[in-house]
Amino acid sequence: MTEDNLNEWAVRKDGGQFDSFTGATITPRAVVKAVKNTVEYVNNNRDSILNQPRNCGGE
């Protein structure tokens, strides 16, 4: 995802690139928005995410 394609992260009904299914636009909108927000978060916080200690409850 780049600044150039942020507007494409929407369902087609809203001018984006993602298909929805007949009779349902709220759920596809929510899914696209959640995925977009996650990708943005990871892109903005990549270093801190990848540099976390690898301690899964161990010593």
Backbone as XML, in Angstrom:
<?xml version="1.0"?>
<chain id="A" units="angstrom">
  <residue number="1" name="MET">
    <atom name="N" x="0.848" y="-1.160" z="0.000"/>
    <atom name="CA" x="0.000" y="0.000" z="0.000"/>
    <atom name="C" x="0.896" y="1.227" z="0.000"/>
  </residue>
  <residue number="2" name="THR">
    <atom name="N" x="0.578" y="2.148" z="-0.872"/>
    <atom name="CA" x="1.331" y="3.395" z="-0.936"/>
    <atom name="C" x="0.357" y="4.558" z="-0.841"/>
  </residue>
  <residue number="3" name="GLU">
    <atom name="N" x="0.884" y="5.734" z="-0.677"/>
    <atom name="CA" x="0.041" y="6.928" z="-0.639"/>
    <atom name="C" x="-0.776" y="7.065" z="-1.925"/>
  </residue>
  <residue number="4" name="ASP">
    <atom name="N" x="-0.225" y="6.545" z="-3.037"/>
    <atom name="CA" x="-0.888" y="6.649" z="-4.336"/>
    <atom name="C" x="-2.163" y="5.820" z="-4.420"/>
  </residue>
  <residue number="5" name="ASN">
    <atom name="N" x="-2.242" y="4.713" z="-3.675"/>
    <atom name="CA" x="-3.395" y="3.835" z="-3.838"/>
    <atom name="C" x="-4.287" y="3.746" z="-2.607"/>
  </residue>
  <residue number="6" name="LEU">
    <atom name="N" x="-4.192" y="4.665" z="-1.686"/>
    <atom name="CA" x="-5.025" y="4.626" z="-0.483"/>
    <atom name="C" x="-6.515" y="4.639" z="-0.816"/>
  </residue>
  <residue number="7" name="ASN">
    <atom name="N" x="-6.914" y="5.382" z="-1.830"/>
    <atom name="CA" x="-8.329" y="5.462" z="-2.192"/>
    <atom name="C" x="-8.861" y="4.173" z="-2.802"/>
  </residue>
  <residue number="8" name="GLU">
    <atom name="N" x="-7.973" y="3.308" z="-3.267"/>
    <atom name="CA" x="-8.399" y="2.043" z="-3.847"/>
    <atom name="C" x="-8.802" y="1.040" z="-2.772"/>
  </residue>
  <residue number="9" name="TRP">
    <atom name="N" x="-8.475" y="1.310" z="-1.512"/>
    <atom name="CA" x="-8.822" y="0.428" z="-0.408"/>
    <atom name="C" x="-10.251" y="0.713" z="0.037"/>
  </residue>
  <residue number="10" name="ALA">
    <atom name="N" x="-11.199" y="0.319" z="-0.815"/>
    <atom name="CA" x="-12.626" y="0.466" z="-0.553"/>
    <atom name="C" x="-13.371" y="-0.507" z="-1.453"/>
  </residue>
  <residue number="11" name="VAL">
    <atom name="N" x="-14.642" y="-0.747" z="-1.146"/>
    <atom name="CA" x="-15.437" y="-1.603" z="-2.029"/>
    <atom name="C" x="-15.741" y="-0.834" z="-3.310"/>
  </residue>
  <residue number="12" name="ARG">
    <atom name="N" x="-16.018" y="-1.562" z="-4.376"/>
    <atom name="CA" x="-16.277" y="-0.921" z="-5.683"/>
    <atom name="C" x="-17.404" y="0.106" z="-5.605"/>
  </residue>
  <residue number="13" name="LYS">
    <atom name="N" x="-18.416" y="-0.204" z="-4.815"/>
    <atom name="CA" x="-19.554" y="0.709" z="-4.666"/>
    <atom name="C" x="-19.108" y="2.082" z="-4.164"/>
  </residue>
  <residue number="14" name="ASP">
    <atom name="N" x="-17.989" y="2.100" z="-3.438"/>
    <atom name="CA" x="-17.437" y="3.350" z="-2.913"/>
    <atom name="C" x="-16.255" y="3.852" z="-3.722"/>
  </residue>
  <residue number="15" name="GLY">
    <atom name="N" x="-16.040" y="3.264" z="-4.914"/>
    <atom name="CA" x="-14.966" y="3.707" z="-5.790"/>
    <atom name="C" x="-13.654" y="2.968" z="-5.607"/>
  </residue>
  <residue number="16" name="GLY">
    <atom name="N" x="-13.664" y="1.897" z="-4.838"/>
    <atom name="CA" x="-12.442" y="1.152" z="-4.584"/>
    <atom name="C" x="-12.273" y="-0.032" z="-5.513"/>
  </residue>
  <residue number="17" name="GLN">
    <atom name="N" x="-11.363" y="-0.917" z="-5.134"/>
    <atom name="CA" x="-10.998" y="-2.059" z="-5.975"/>
    <atom name="C" x="-11.537" y="-3.388" z="-5.467"/>
  </residue>
  <residue number="18" name="PHE">
    <atom name="N" x="-12.295" y="-3.400" z="-4.378"/>
    <atom name="CA" x="-12.729" y="-4.649" z="-3.783"/>
    <atom name="C" x="-14.202" y="-4.922" z="-4.054"/>
  </residue>
  <residue number="19" name="ASP">
    <atom name="N" x="-14.478" y="-6.157" z="-4.477"/>
    <atom name="CA" x="-15.852" y="-6.568" z="-4.743"/>
    <atom name="C" x="-16.576" y="-6.830" z="-3.425"/>
  </residue>
  <residue number="20" name="SER">
    <atom name="N" x="-17.865" y="-6.579" z="-3.437"/>
    <atom name="CA" x="-18.708" y="-6.978" z="-2.311"/>
    <atom name="C" x="-19.753" y="-7.933" z="-2.861"/>
  </residue>
  <residue number="21" name="PHE">
    <atom name="N" x="-20.568" y="-8.493" z="-2.019"/>
    <atom name="CA" x="-21.579" y="-9.409" z="-2.510"/>
    <atom name="C" x="-22.949" y="-8.764" z="-2.391"/>
  </residue>
  <residue number="22" name="THR">
    <atom name="N" x="-23.879" y="-9.196" z="-3.210"/>
    <atom name="CA" x="-25.198" y="-8.586" z="-3.304"/>
    <atom name="C" x="-25.883" y="-8.522" z="-1.946"/>
  </residue>
  <residue number="23" name="GLY">
    <atom name="N" x="-26.414" y="-7.358" z="-1.648"/>
    <atom name="CA" x="-27.169" y="-7.181" z="-0.424"/>
    <atom name="C" x="-26.311" y="-6.893" z="0.796"/>
  </residue>
  <residue number="24" name="ALA">
    <atom name="N" x="-25.014" y="-6.853" z="0.629"/>
    <atom name="CA" x="-24.156" y="-6.609" z="1.784"/>
    <atom name="C" x="-23.031" y="-5.663" z="1.395"/>
  </residue>
  <residue number="25" name="THR">
    <atom name="N" x="-23.064" y="-4.500" z="1.978"/>
    <atom name="CA" x="-21.932" y="-3.590" z="1.772"/>
    <atom name="C" x="-21.285" y="-3.235" z="3.092"/>
  </residue>
  <residue number="26" name="ILE">
    <atom name="N" x="-22.018" y="-3.323" z="4.194"/>
    <atom name="CA" x="-21.443" y="-2.936" z="5.483"/>
    <atom name="C" x="-20.331" y="-3.901" z="5.884"/>
  </residue>
  <residue number="27" name="THR">
    <atom name="N" x="-20.570" y="-5.209" z="5.783"/>
    <atom name="CA" x="-19.548" y="-6.178" z="6.166"/>
    <atom name="C" x="-18.307" y="-6.075" z="5.282"/>
  </residue>
  <residue number="28" name="PRO">
    <atom name="N" x="-18.443" y="-6.071" z="3.942"/>
    <atom name="CA" x="-17.229" y="-5.908" z="3.120"/>
    <atom name="C" x="-16.501" y="-4.595" z="3.413"/>
  </residue>
  <residue number="29" name="ARG">
    <atom name="N" x="-17.235" y="-3.525" z="3.654"/>
    <atom name="CA" x="-16.586" y="-2.257" z="3.994"/>
    <atom name="C" x="-15.773" y="-2.401" z="5.272"/>
  </residue>
  <residue number="30" name="ALA">
    <atom name="N" x="-16.353" y="-3.054" z="6.256"/>
    <atom name="CA" x="-15.659" y="-3.224" z="7.533"/>
    <atom name="C" x="-14.403" y="-4.082" z="7.368"/>
  </residue>
  <residue number="31" name="VAL">
    <atom name="N" x="-14.492" y="-5.142" z="6.572"/>
    <atom name="CA" x="-13.343" y="-6.013" z="6.358"/>
    <atom name="C" x="-12.234" y="-5.266" z="5.625"/>
  </residue>
  <residue number="32" name="VAL">
    <atom name="N" x="-12.586" y="-4.560" z="4.559"/>
    <atom name="CA" x="-11.577" y="-3.800" z="3.798"/>
    <atom name="C" x="-10.941" y="-2.746" z="4.699"/>
  </residue>
  <residue number="33" name="LYS">
    <atom name="N" x="-11.751" y="-2.060" z="5.497"/>
    <atom name="CA" x="-11.217" y="-1.030" z="6.389"/>
    <atom name="C" x="-10.287" y="-1.630" z="7.439"/>
  </residue>
  <residue number="34" name="ALA">
    <atom name="N" x="-10.660" y="-2.778" z="7.996"/>
    <atom name="CA" x="-9.819" y="-3.420" z="9.013"/>
    <atom name="C" x="-8.489" y="-3.872" z="8.425"/>
  </residue>
  <residue number="35" name="VAL">
    <atom name="N" x="-8.515" y="-4.455" z="7.227"/>
    <atom name="CA" x="-7.272" y="-4.897" z="6.587"/>
    <atom name="C" x="-6.410" y="-3.685" z="6.246"/>
  </residue>
  <residue number="36" name="LYS">
    <atom name="N" x="-7.028" y="-2.643" z="5.711"/>
    <atom name="CA" x="-6.286" y="-1.424" z="5.365"/>
    <atom name="C" x="-5.631" y="-0.831" z="6.612"/>
  </residue>
  <residue number="37" name="ASN">
    <atom name="N" x="-6.377" y="-0.743" z="7.709"/>
    <atom name="CA" x="-5.826" y="-0.192" z="8.945"/>
    <atom name="C" x="-4.667" y="-1.032" z="9.465"/>
  </residue>
  <residue number="38" name="THR">
    <atom name="N" x="-4.792" y="-2.349" z="9.340"/>
    <atom name="CA" x="-3.723" y="-3.241" z="9.780"/>
    <atom name="C" x="-2.463" y="-3.050" z="8.942"/>
  </residue>
  <residue number="39" name="VAL">
    <atom name="N" x="-2.635" y="-2.966" z="7.622"/>
    <atom name="CA" x="-1.480" y="-2.762" z="6.736"/>
    <atom name="C" x="-0.818" y="-1.422" z="7.040"/>
  </residue>
  <residue number="40" name="GLU">
    <atom name="N" x="-1.612" y="-0.392" z="7.236"/>
    <atom name="CA" x="-1.045" y="0.920" z="7.572"/>
    <atom name="C" x="-0.286" y="0.870" z="8.896"/>
  </residue>
  <residue number="41" name="TYR">
    <atom name="N" x="-0.861" y="0.200" z="9.890"/>
    <atom name="CA" x="-0.204" y="0.094" z="11.194"/>
    <atom name="C" x="1.139" y="-0.622" z="11.064"/>
  </residue>
  <residue number="42" name="VAL">
    <atom name="N" x="1.138" y="-1.750" z="10.366"/>
    <atom name="CA" x="2.381" y="-2.502" z="10.190"/>
    <atom name="C" x="3.400" y="-1.667" z="9.427"/>
  </residue>
  <residue number="43" name="ASN">
    <atom name="N" x="2.982" y="-0.993" z="8.376"/>
    <atom name="CA" x="3.907" y="-0.152" z="7.613"/>
    <atom name="C" x="4.492" y="0.963" z="8.478"/>
  </residue>
  <residue number="44" name="ASN">
    <atom name="N" x="3.678" y="1.544" z="9.344"/>
    <atom name="CA" x="4.139" y="2.657" z="10.177"/>
    <atom name="C" x="4.928" y="2.206" z="11.397"/>
  </residue>
  <residue number="45" name="ASN">
    <atom name="N" x="4.812" y="0.939" z="11.780"/>
    <atom name="CA" x="5.457" y="0.456" z="13.003"/>
    <atom name="C" x="6.324" y="-0.775" z="12.762"/>
  </residue>
  <residue number="46" name="ARG">
    <atom name="N" x="6.736" y="-0.964" z="11.541"/>
    <atom name="CA" x="7.479" y="-2.167" z="11.150"/>
    <atom name="C" x="8.691" y="-2.433" z="12.050"/>
  </residue>
  <residue number="47" name="ASP">
    <atom name="N" x="9.516" y="-1.422" z="12.279"/>
    <atom name="CA" x="10.731" y="-1.633" z="13.073"/>
    <atom name="C" x="10.415" y="-2.080" z="14.495"/>
  </residue>
  <residue number="48" name="SER">
    <atom name="N" x="9.480" y="-1.410" z="15.150"/>
    <atom name="CA" x="9.180" y="-1.788" z="16.532"/>
    <atom name="C" x="8.505" y="-3.158" z="16.601"/>
  </residue>
  <residue number="49" name="ILE">
    <atom name="N" x="7.730" y="-3.519" z="15.591"/>
    <atom name="CA" x="7.093" y="-4.840" z="15.564"/>
    <atom name="C" x="8.143" y="-5.925" z="15.382"/>
  </residue>
  <residue number="50" name="LEU">
    <atom name="N" x="9.042" y="-5.728" z="14.426"/>
    <atom name="CA" x="10.034" y="-6.753" z="14.118"/>
    <atom name="C" x="11.157" y="-6.850" z="15.139"/>
  </residue>
  <residue number="51" name="ASN">
    <atom name="N" x="11.316" y="-5.824" z="15.976"/>
    <atom name="CA" x="12.391" y="-5.830" z="16.963"/>
    <atom name="C" x="11.917" y="-6.178" z="18.362"/>
  </residue>
  <residue number="52" name="GLN">
    <atom name="N" x="10.749" y="-6.771" z="18.486"/>
    <atom name="CA" x="10.248" y="-7.211" z="19.785"/>
    <atom name="C" x="11.056" y="-8.412" z="20.256"/>
  </residue>
  <residue number="53" name="PRO">
    <atom name="N" x="11.257" y="-8.542" z="21.571"/>
    <atom name="CA" x="11.966" y="-9.718" z="22.069"/>
    <atom name="C" x="11.157" y="-10.982" z="21.763"/>
  </residue>
  <residue number="54" name="ARG">
    <atom name="N" x="11.857" y="-12.044" z="21.464"/>
    <atom name="CA" x="11.206" y="-13.311" z="21.145"/>
    <atom name="C" x="11.033" y="-14.139" z="22.411"/>
  </residue>
  <residue number="55" name="ASN">
    <atom name="N" x="10.149" y="-13.652" z="23.256"/>
    <atom name="CA" x="9.906" y="-14.297" z="24.534"/>
    <atom name="C" x="8.424" y="-14.672" z="24.603"/>
  </residue>
  <residue number="56" name="CYS">
    <atom name="N" x="8.142" y="-15.904" z="24.393"/>
    <atom name="CA" x="6.756" y="-16.382" z="24.383"/>
    <atom name="C" x="6.385" y="-16.970" z="25.730"/>
  </residue>
  <residue number="57" name="GLY">
    <atom name="N" x="6.606" y="-16.237" z="26.785"/>
    <atom name="CA" x="6.282" y="-16.712" z="28.116"/>
    <atom name="C" x="7.379" y="-17.551" z="28.733"/>
  </residue>
  <residue number="58" name="GLY">
    <atom name="N" x="8.460" y="-17.712" z="28.017"/>
    <atom name="CA" x="9.588" y="-18.489" z="28.534"/>
    <atom name="C" x="10.417" y="-17.672" z="29.496"/>
  </residue>
  <residue number="59" name="GLU">
    <atom name="N" x="11.520" y="-18.212" z="29.858"/>
    <atom name="CA" x="12.400" y="-17.534" z="30.821"/>
    <atom name="C" x="13.223" y="-16.454" z="30.201"/>
  </residue>
</chain>
